[in-house]
Amino acid sequence: MTGQPTPASPAPPLRARIVLFLLLSAATGLSQFYRVSNSVIGPEIAAELSLSALQLGLAGGAFFLALLVAQIPVGMAFDRWGARATLASISGLAVLGALWIAAARNPAELIAARFVVGLGCAANFMAAVYLCSRWYGADRFTLALSWVFAASNLGTLAAATPLAWAAQHWGWRRAFVALALATVAMALLFWWRVRDDPPGAPPPAHRRESLAEIWRGLLEVWRTPGLGPVFSMHVFAYACMVTVLGVWAGPYLNDVHGLDGVARGNVLLGMGVAQIVGLLVFGPLDRILGTRKRIVVAGASLSIVVFATLALLERPPLALAVALLAAIPFLSSYSIVIVAQGRALFPAHLAGRGVTTVNMAQVLGATGLPALSGWIVGAMSAPAGGAAPEAAYRAVFAALAAGSLLGLSIYLRSKDSRPAA
């Protein structure tokens, strides 16, 4: 049995594919919104709740800490009950967390509420990986996934200028109440219309596993040859990008370049568009070039150059700073190729546990890097608070460049993965 999705299979009916695409995009888009919403309105939330730089970083990382905690249980649930039931069921936690954010009275409540939201979104992106691997053959898997992930960035766009405008006119608390209602609608539609297998395909048998069998399956996943190098690169690929886009891009533009909320939102909107374009560019490359490793090496190397440039340049012109910030999500889209490479490591009966185990690397980095960067900014800022110095942000960019370089140096030992293997 191969670890790839089915090497080649007829495409499911168009209508069924459209429904799947729209609802996976809605689920992942809401997760994206929750992930990056703190960045554009970070200064306003920090002012109202008296957040320090460290607490702002912890709030950014709390979402990903929850994802990390939930990955193994979610993978088990996928393999036992399927993605449809799992995602629809736990989305209720995201609703509760969004309402708690709207009512947060202090930093501790905000951090805890974002953790609860993270638990509620723990299945969203992995459901896309799991379902695309079930619905599409290996030759179309990465391409299908890239379209879903690209569409998911509508959530990133909504968390930019629209959220800044809503926060300015209605208040950020009301915006999160509206987001809770949108999450309810998504979960109900997902349960009603999504199926774990394409029409006409016989679903694989789901057998109730004993506790010993569950742990043997997990042990088999962790013993999979080639997991380590892929895991190491995945720790930094997405996490470095989301540390900038989801936490520090807004404060950086505020403190260093003096942009107001809407102007910051416009820049983050551009960064979201850059990520969409990047996903659509990187998505078909493995099929065109017949390689995944070389794509990852190229994307990681160029990302390191951008982080290093932002670290070395002292107060760059606004236009250059914006261009470099936009380059980060574009180039970091190579992470989708790592997802496909990771999925290819596991047989079908371990697909749920396999993809969520690989995703643990991503959320581990996305948990730790925002907190680490918050400590860096806090340590280099005045105790009384206020704007952080430019040197603090340059130190964050330098740390992200160093982390990416470390991940790449280990990843170079990986074996290439080809989509039509």
C-alpha positions as CSV (number, residue, x, y, z in Angstrom):
1,M,0.0,0.0,0.0
2,T,1.5,3.4,-1.0
3,G,1.6,6.5,1.2
4,Q,0.4,8.6,-1.6
5,P,-3.3,9.4,-2.4
6,T,-4.6,7.2,-5.2
7,P,-2.1,7.7,-8.0
8,A,-4.7,8.4,-10.6
9,S,-8.5,8.4,-10.5
10,P,-11.5,9.9,-12.3
11,A,-12.5,13.3,-11.1
12,P,-15.6,13.4,-8.9
13,P,-18.7,15.1,-10.4
14,L,-18.3,18.8,-10.8
15,R,-21.2,19.8,-8.6
16,A,-19.9,17.6,-5.7
17,R,-16.4,19.1,-6.1
18,I,-17.8,22.7,-6.0
19,V,-19.7,22.0,-2.8
20,L,-16.6,20.4,-1.2
21,F,-14.4,23.3,-2.4
22,L,-16.7,26.0,-1.1
23,L,-17.2,24.4,2.3
24,L,-13.5,23.5,2.8
25,S,-12.7,27.1,1.8
26,A,-15.2,28.5,4.3
27,A,-13.9,26.3,7.1
28,T,-10.2,27.1,6.5
29,G,-11.1,30.7,5.8
30,L,-12.6,31.1,9.2
31,S,-9.5,29.5,10.8
32,Q,-7.3,32.0,8.9
33,F,-9.4,34.9,10.2
34,Y,-9.0,33.8,13.7
35,R,-5.3,33.2,13.2
36,V,-4.4,36.7,12.0
37,S,-7.1,38.9,13.4
38,N,-4.9,40.0,16.3
39,S,-2.3,41.6,14.0
40,V,-4.3,44.4,12.3
41,I,-6.2,45.4,15.5
42,G,-3.4,44.4,17.9
43,P,-2.6,48.0,19.0
44,E,-6.3,48.7,19.7
45,I,-6.8,45.4,21.7
46,A,-3.5,46.0,23.5
47,A,-4.6,49.5,24.5
48,E,-8.0,48.5,25.7
49,L,-6.9,45.4,27.6
50,S,-3.5,46.7,28.7
51,L,-1.5,44.0,26.9
52,S,2.3,44.0,27.0
53,A,4.3,42.9,24.0
54,L,4.8,39.5,25.6
55,Q,1.1,39.1,26.3
56,L,0.3,40.1,22.7
57,G,2.7,37.4,21.5
58,L,1.2,34.9,23.9
59,A,-2.3,35.7,22.6
60,G,-1.0,35.0,19.0
61,G,0.5,31.7,20.1
62,A,-2.4,30.5,22.2
63,F,-4.4,29.6,19.1
64,F,-1.6,27.4,17.8
65,L,-0.9,25.9,21.2
66,A,-4.5,24.6,21.1
67,L,-4.0,23.3,17.6
68,L,-0.9,21.5,18.9
69,V,-2.7,19.9,21.8
70,A,-5.6,18.8,19.6
71,Q,-3.7,17.3,16.7
72,I,-3.4,13.7,17.9
73,P,-7.0,13.5,19.1
74,V,-8.2,15.0,15.8
75,G,-6.2,12.5,13.8
76,M,-7.7,9.6,15.7
77,A,-11.2,11.0,15.2
78,F,-10.6,11.4,11.4
79,D,-9.5,7.8,11.1
80,R,-12.4,6.6,13.3
81,W,-15.4,8.9,12.5
82,G,-14.2,10.9,9.5
83,A,-13.5,14.6,8.9
84,R,-17.1,15.7,8.4
85,A,-18.3,14.6,11.8
86,T,-15.1,15.7,13.6
87,L,-15.0,19.2,12.2
88,A,-18.7,19.9,12.6
89,S,-18.7,18.7,16.2
90,I,-15.7,20.6,17.6
91,S,-16.6,23.9,15.8
92,G,-18.8,24.7,18.7
93,L,-15.7,25.4,20.7
94,A,-14.7,28.1,18.2
95,V,-18.1,29.7,18.6
96,L,-17.7,29.8,22.4
97,G,-14.2,31.1,22.1
98,A,-15.2,33.9,19.7
99,L,-17.9,35.0,22.1
100,W,-15.4,34.9,25.0
101,I,-13.0,37.1,23.0
102,A,-15.8,39.6,22.4
103,A,-16.4,39.7,26.2
104,A,-12.7,39.6,27.3
105,R,-11.9,41.9,30.2
106,N,-8.2,41.4,30.7
107,P,-5.1,39.8,29.0
108,A,-5.6,36.4,30.7
109,E,-9.2,36.1,29.3
110,L,-8.1,37.0,25.8
111,I,-5.3,34.5,25.8
112,A,-7.6,31.7,27.2
113,A,-10.4,32.6,24.7
114,R,-8.0,32.3,21.8
115,F,-6.9,28.9,23.1
116,V,-10.5,27.8,23.1
117,V,-11.0,29.1,19.5
118,G,-7.9,27.2,18.5
119,L,-9.4,23.9,19.9
120,G,-12.5,24.6,17.8
121,C,-10.5,25.2,14.6
122,A,-8.2,22.2,15.2
123,A,-9.8,20.1,12.4
124,N,-10.3,22.8,9.8
125,F,-7.1,22.7,7.8
126,M,-6.4,19.0,8.3
127,A,-9.9,18.2,7.1
128,A,-8.9,19.9,3.8
129,V,-5.7,17.7,3.6
130,Y,-7.6,14.6,4.6
131,L,-10.6,15.1,2.3
132,C,-8.5,16.2,-0.7
133,S,-6.4,13.0,-0.4
134,R,-9.6,11.0,-0.4
135,W,-11.3,12.8,-3.3
136,Y,-8.3,13.3,-5.6
137,G,-5.5,11.2,-7.0
138,A,-1.8,11.9,-6.3
139,D,-1.5,13.8,-9.6
140,R,-4.1,16.3,-8.6
141,F,-3.8,16.3,-4.8
142,T,-1.4,19.3,-4.3
143,L,-3.2,21.3,-6.9
144,A,-6.6,20.8,-5.3
145,L,-5.2,21.5,-1.9
146,S,-3.6,24.7,-3.2
147,W,-6.9,26.0,-4.5
148,V,-8.6,25.4,-1.2
149,F,-5.8,27.0,0.8
150,A,-5.7,29.9,-1.6
151,A,-9.4,30.5,-1.2
152,S,-9.0,30.2,2.6
153,N,-7.0,33.4,2.5
154,L,-10.3,35.3,1.9
155,G,-10.3,34.9,5.7
156,T,-7.0,36.6,5.9
157,L,-8.3,39.4,3.6
158,A,-11.4,39.8,5.8
159,A,-9.1,40.1,8.9
160,A,-7.3,43.0,7.3
161,T,-9.0,46.2,6.0
162,P,-12.6,44.9,6.6
163,L,-11.8,44.0,10.2
164,A,-10.0,47.3,10.7
165,W,-13.0,49.2,9.3
166,A,-15.4,47.2,11.5
167,A,-13.3,47.7,14.6
168,Q,-13.2,51.5,13.9
169,H,-16.9,51.8,13.3
170,W,-18.6,49.1,15.4
171,G,-15.8,48.0,17.7
172,W,-13.7,44.8,17.6
173,R,-16.0,43.1,20.2
174,R,-19.0,43.2,17.9
175,A,-16.9,41.9,15.0
176,F,-16.2,38.7,17.0
177,V,-19.8,38.2,17.8
178,A,-20.5,38.3,14.1
179,L,-17.7,35.8,13.5
180,A,-19.2,33.4,16.1
181,L,-22.5,33.5,14.1
182,A,-20.6,32.8,10.8
183,T,-18.9,29.8,12.5
184,V,-22.2,28.3,13.5
185,A,-23.5,28.6,9.9
186,M,-20.3,27.0,8.5
187,A,-20.5,24.0,10.9
188,L,-24.1,23.3,10.1
189,L,-23.5,23.5,6.3
190,F,-20.4,21.3,6.6
191,W,-22.4,18.6,8.4
192,W,-25.2,18.8,6.0
193,R,-23.4,18.8,2.6
194,V,-19.9,17.4,3.0
195,R,-19.1,13.7,2.6
196,D,-15.9,12.0,3.5
197,D,-15.7,10.1,0.2
198,P,-16.6,11.2,-3.4
199,P,-19.9,10.1,-4.8
200,G,-19.7,6.5,-6.1
201,A,-16.6,5.6,-4.2
202,P,-16.9,2.8,-1.6
203,P,-15.9,4.3,1.8
204,P,-13.1,2.4,3.5
205,A,-14.2,0.3,6.5
206,H,-13.9,2.1,9.8
207,R,-13.2,-0.5,12.5
208,R,-13.3,0.4,16.2
209,E,-9.7,0.2,17.4
210,S,-8.6,-0.8,20.8
211,L,-6.5,1.5,22.8
212,A,-3.5,-0.6,22.1
213,E,-4.1,-0.5,18.4
214,I,-4.5,3.3,18.5
215,W,-1.1,3.7,20.1
216,R,0.5,1.1,17.8
217,G,-0.8,3.2,14.9
218,L,0.7,6.4,16.4
219,L,4.0,4.6,17.0
220,E,4.0,3.5,13.4
221,V,3.4,7.1,12.3
222,W,6.3,8.3,14.4
223,R,8.6,5.6,13.1
224,T,7.9,6.4,9.5
225,P,11.2,6.8,7.5
226,G,11.7,10.4,6.3
227,L,9.4,12.0,8.9
228,G,12.2,13.9,10.8
229,P,13.5,16.1,7.9
230,V,10.0,17.0,6.7
231,F,9.0,17.7,10.3
232,S,11.9,20.0,10.9
233,M,11.2,22.2,7.9
234,H,7.5,22.3,8.6
235,V,8.3,23.7,12.1
236,F,9.4,27.0,10.5
237,A,7.9,27.3,7.0
238,Y,4.4,28.4,7.9
239,A,5.2,29.5,11.5
240,C,7.6,32.2,10.4
241,M,5.1,33.7,8.0
242,V,2.2,33.7,10.5
243,T,4.4,35.2,13.2
244,V,4.8,38.2,10.9
245,L,1.3,38.3,9.3
246,G,-0.6,37.2,12.4
247,V,1.2,39.1,15.1
248,W,3.8,41.6,14.2
249,A,3.1,43.2,10.8
250,G,0.5,45.5,12.3
251,P,2.5,46.6,15.3
252,Y,5.6,47.0,13.1
253,L,3.8,49.2,10.7
254,N,2.3,51.2,13.6
255,D,5.5,51.7,15.6
256,V,8.1,52.0,12.9
257,H,6.1,53.6,10.0
258,G,3.3,55.3,11.9
259,L,0.4,53.8,10.0
260,D,-3.2,54.0,11.4
261,G,-5.6,51.0,11.6
262,V,-7.0,51.2,8.1
263,A,-3.6,51.8,6.5
264,R,-2.3,48.8,8.4
265,G,-5.3,46.8,7.2
266,N,-4.5,47.7,3.6
267,V,-1.0,46.4,3.9
268,L,-2.2,43.2,5.5
269,L,-4.8,42.9,2.8
270,G,-2.0,43.1,0.3
271,M,-0.1,40.4,2.2
272,G,-3.2,38.2,2.1
273,V,-3.4,38.6,-1.7
274,A,0.3,37.8,-2.0
275,Q,-0.3,34.5,-0.1
276,I,-3.2,33.6,-2.4
277,V,-1.1,34.2,-5.5
278,G,1.8,32.3,-3.9
279,L,-0.4,29.2,-3.2
280,L,-1.7,29.3,-6.8
281,V,1.9,29.5,-8.1
282,F,3.4,26.8,-5.8
283,G,0.4,24.5,-6.0
284,P,1.0,23.0,-9.5
285,L,4.8,23.2,-9.4
286,D,5.4,19.7,-8.1
287,R,3.3,18.3,-11.0
288,I,5.1,20.5,-13.5
289,L,8.6,20.0,-12.3
290,G,8.3,16.4,-11.0
291,T,9.9,17.2,-7.6
292,R,8.9,18.5,-4.2
293,K,12.2,18.8,-2.4
294,R,13.7,21.3,-4.9
295,I,10.6,23.5,-4.6
296,V,10.8,23.5,-0.8
297,V,14.6,24.3,-0.9
298,A,14.1,27.2,-3.3
299,G,11.1,28.7,-1.4
300,A,12.9,28.4,2.0
301,S,16.1,29.9,0.7
302,L,14.3,32.9,-0.8
303,S,12.3,33.4,2.4
304,I,15.5,33.4,4.4
305,V,16.8,36.2,2.2
306,V,13.7,38.3,2.8
307,F,13.8,37.9,6.6
308,A,17.6,38.7,6.6
309,T,17.0,41.8,4.5
310,L,14.4,43.1,6.9
311,A,16.7,42.4,9.8
312,L,19.7,44.2,8.2
313,L,18.0,47.3,6.8
314,E,17.6,50.2,9.2
315,R,14.2,51.9,8.8
316,P,13.7,51.0,5.1
317,P,11.4,53.2,3.0
318,L,7.7,52.3,3.5
319,A,7.4,51.1,-0.1
320,L,10.3,48.7,0.3
321,A,9.1,47.5,3.7
322,V,5.7,46.8,2.4
323,A,7.2,44.9,-0.6
324,L,9.3,42.8,1.7
325,L,6.4,42.1,4.0
326,A,4.3,41.0,1.0
327,A,7.1,38.7,-0.2
328,I,7.0,36.7,3.0
329,P,3.5,35.1,2.5
330,F,4.1,34.7,-1.2
331,L,7.4,32.8,-0.8
332,S,6.2,31.0,2.3
333,S,3.5,29.3,0.3
334,Y,6.1,26.6,-0.4
335,S,4.7,25.1,2.9
336,I,1.9,23.5,0.9
337,V,4.4,21.4,-0.9
338,I,5.7,20.2,2.5
339,V,2.1,19.2,3.4
340,A,1.9,17.1,0.2
341,Q,5.3,15.6,0.9
342,G,4.3,14.7,4.4
343,R,1.0,13.1,3.3
344,A,2.9,10.9,0.9
345,L,4.8,9.3,3.8
346,F,1.7,7.4,5.1
347,P,-0.6,4.6,4.0
348,A,-4.3,5.2,3.7
349,H,-5.3,3.6,7.1
350,L,-3.0,6.1,8.9
351,A,-3.9,9.1,6.8
352,G,-5.7,11.0,9.7
353,R,-3.0,10.4,12.3
354,G,-0.3,10.9,9.7
355,V,-1.4,14.3,8.4
356,T,-2.1,15.6,11.9
357,T,1.2,14.4,13.1
358,V,3.0,16.3,10.3
359,N,0.8,19.3,11.1
360,M,2.1,19.2,14.7
361,A,5.3,20.5,13.4
362,Q,3.6,23.5,11.9
363,V,1.6,24.3,15.0
364,L,4.5,23.7,17.3
365,G,6.4,26.4,15.4
366,A,3.4,28.7,15.2
367,T,2.9,28.3,19.0
368,G,6.5,28.9,20.0
369,L,7.7,31.6,17.5
370,P,5.0,34.2,18.4
371,A,5.8,33.8,22.1
372,L,9.5,33.9,21.5
373,S,9.2,37.0,19.3
374,G,6.9,38.6,22.0
375,W,9.7,38.0,24.5
376,I,12.2,39.6,22.2
377,V,10.1,42.7,21.6
378,G,9.3,43.0,25.2
379,A,12.9,42.6,26.3
380,M,14.0,45.4,24.0
381,S,11.2,47.8,24.7
382,A,10.9,50.4,27.5
383,P,9.3,49.0,30.7
384,A,6.6,51.8,30.6
385,G,5.2,50.4,27.3
386,G,4.4,52.5,24.2
387,A,5.9,52.0,20.8
388,A,8.5,49.2,20.5
389,P,11.9,50.3,19.0
390,E,12.7,49.3,15.4
391,A,15.7,47.3,16.7
392,A,13.2,44.9,18.4
393,Y,11.4,44.1,15.2
394,R,14.7,43.7,13.3
395,A,15.8,41.2,16.0
396,V,12.5,39.3,15.4
397,F,13.2,39.1,11.7
398,A,16.7,37.9,12.4
399,A,15.4,35.2,14.6
400,L,13.0,34.1,11.9
401,A,15.8,33.9,9.4
402,A,17.9,31.9,11.7
403,G,15.1,29.5,12.5
404,S,14.3,28.9,8.8
405,L,18.0,28.3,8.1
406,L,18.1,25.7,10.8
407,G,15.0,23.9,9.5
408,L,16.4,24.0,6.0
409,S,19.8,22.5,7.0
410,I,18.0,19.5,8.4
411,Y,15.5,19.2,5.6
412,L,18.3,18.9,3.1
413,R,18.7,15.3,4.3
414,S,15.1,14.4,3.2
415,K,14.3,12.1,0.2
416,D,12.5,13.8,-2.7
417,S,8.9,13.0,-3.2
418,R,7.3,13.0,-6.6
419,P,3.5,13.5,-7.2
420,A,3.3,10.6,-9.7
421,A,5.5,8.2,-7.8
